[in-house]
């Protein structure tokens, strides 16, 4: 098995992280408090990860995914991201002092009774005790979260390395928020320019790296193979997903520079 390491400045990997890191659950009532904490924590951020739960895929291309060009795959993602409402945004951040914090922002606006979705994706979330009624009552509006994230100080910071897992949709929805809910760019080139503008050049997809390590597909399967402990106080939803992506990035030792900017979903792996 190949071994890969995180792109830590100076060539060293991140030190071991404690197991069972709690995820901070954020609703409309504690949003302001958590945004202030996020703003103070990101000052020394070194690594960040994103994971977003969304209601599945309702638009598909006319060809199999592996037969599509990168532009065709992006057009399918754009159609879905433009049309659908995300449900949770997970962020995990590791700073220069070895501290890590994960947030799970719970959104209002989507409900399976009224909004388009894929039934299997909604069923997956309900099996993990996600309550859409609770999100409608206590969730954060998309505009409020977009405003809060845009001003938190985490983005347009080229010194921060970003990671995700099978991340085209996760990054796509994040770009939608950072552009205040606008539709994604029409072209793949425009989208990648937007990603570089907000996240910088150092963007890595752990799913792409894991292929070369002969690890099984799936975020939690890879985490289990690496003996990673699930996040505490979370039913393994968006916050835990971002944390697992960050921890997995730390665990894959070696030089990952050749995976820079390769987002699973654009490139076939």
Secondary structure, DSSP 4 states (H G I P E B T S, - for coil): --------TTSPPPPPPPSSPBEEEE-TTTHHHHHHHHHHHGGGEEEEEEEEEE-------SS-GGGS-HHHHHHHHHHHHHH--EEEEEEEEEETTS-EEEEEEEB-S--TTTS---HHHHHHHHHTT--HHHHHHHPBPHHHHHHHHHTSS-SS-TTSEEEESS-HHHHHHHHHHHTTTPPPPSSHHHHHHHHHHHH-S-EEEHHHHHHHTTPPSSHHHHHHHTTPPPPBTS-SSHHHHHHHHHHHHHHS-S--GGGTT--BTTB--
